[in-house]
Amino acid sequence: MNNSMGMYQGYSVEGSAELKVTPDTMKPMMETSCNSIPGMVCEPIYECPQERCIHRQIVHEVPHVCPVNTRIINHHIYKHTYSPCYTCTEENEVCNVHDNCCGGLM
């Protein structure tokens, strides 16, 4: 096998095939016909590589700190209630009635 012919010879990095077959490169392959001698192992034939594209989704967890402040406002409501406190006062009036008074003396 010719050392200048590698598996990826004639291919660019992107994977497009640029394999050039000329009569000069075909002669060594035609001369080594292994079908004529039983039990002889032929040189491997390199096929055009196939490309499989695998798309993977990788989840990256990015923690975010969201500060939340709770503000408590206490509303103090004073409800005024009124309870009447009853008192009782008593007055005594004196009225003097003079009946049959003697001549207005007194």
C-alpha positions in Angstrom: 0.0 0.0 0.0 1.2 3.4 -0.8 2.0 5.5 2.3 0.9 8.7 0.7 -2.7 7.5 0.4 -4.3 7.8 3.8 -7.9 7.2 4.8 -8.6 11.0 4.7 -6.4 11.9 1.7 -8.2 14.1 -0.7 -10.7 15.4 1.9 -11.0 18.8 3.4 -11.7 19.5 7.0 -15.4 20.2 6.2 -15.8 16.7 4.8 -16.3 17.4 1.1 -14.8 14.6 -1.0 -12.1 15.7 -3.5 -10.9 12.2 -4.5 -9.2 12.3 -7.9 -9.0 9.0 -9.8 -6.5 9.0 -12.6 -5.2 6.1 -14.7 -1.8 6.4 -12.9 -3.4 5.8 -9.5 -5.5 2.9 -10.8 -2.6 0.8 -12.0 -1.3 -0.4 -8.6 -4.8 -1.5 -7.7 -5.3 -3.4 -11.0 -1.9 -5.2 -10.7 -2.6 -6.6 -7.2 -5.6 -8.7 -8.1 -6.1 -11.0 -5.1 -8.9 -13.0 -6.7 -6.5 -15.1 -8.7 -4.7 -16.6 -5.7 -6.8 -18.4 -3.1 -6.1 -17.4 0.6 -4.4 -14.2 -0.3 -5.5 -11.1 1.7 -5.9 -8.0 -0.4 -5.2 -4.5 0.7 -8.2 -2.8 2.3 -10.3 -0.6 0.1 -11.1 2.7 1.7 -14.6 3.8 1.1 -15.6 7.4 1.3 -16.3 8.3 4.9 -19.8 8.9 6.0 -20.7 11.7 8.3 -23.3 11.4 11.1 -24.3 14.6 12.7 -25.5 14.3 16.3 -27.1 17.3 17.9 -27.0 17.2 21.7 -28.7 19.6 24.1 -26.8 20.2 27.2 -28.6 22.0 30.0 -26.6 24.4 32.1 -28.2 25.6 35.3 -27.5 29.2 36.1 -28.7 30.2 39.5 -30.0 33.7 39.8 -30.4 35.5 43.2 -33.6 37.6 43.3 -33.8 39.3 46.6 -37.4 39.9 47.8 -38.0 42.2 50.8 -41.3 41.8 52.6 -42.4 45.1 54.3 -45.0 44.8 56.9 -47.0 47.9 57.8 -49.0 47.7 61.0 -52.0 49.9 61.0 -53.1 50.6 64.6 -56.8 51.6 64.6 -58.2 52.9 67.9 -61.9 52.2 68.1 -63.4 54.3 70.8 -66.4 52.9 72.5 -68.5 54.8 75.0 -70.2 53.2 77.9 -72.5 55.6 79.7 -72.0 55.7 83.4 -75.3 56.7 84.9 -75.4 58.6 88.1 -78.4 59.7 90.0 -78.8 62.7 92.1 -81.7 63.5 94.3 -82.8 66.9 95.4 -85.2 67.7 98.0 -87.1 70.9 97.7 -88.9 72.2 100.7 -91.9 74.2 100.3 -93.6 75.6 103.3 -97.3 76.0 103.1 -98.8 78.1 105.9 -102.5 77.6 106.2 -104.5 79.7 108.5 -101.8 81.7 109.5 -102.5 84.1 112.2 -102.3 87.5 110.8 -99.2 86.9 108.8 -97.0 86.3 111.7 -94.4 84.1 111.2 
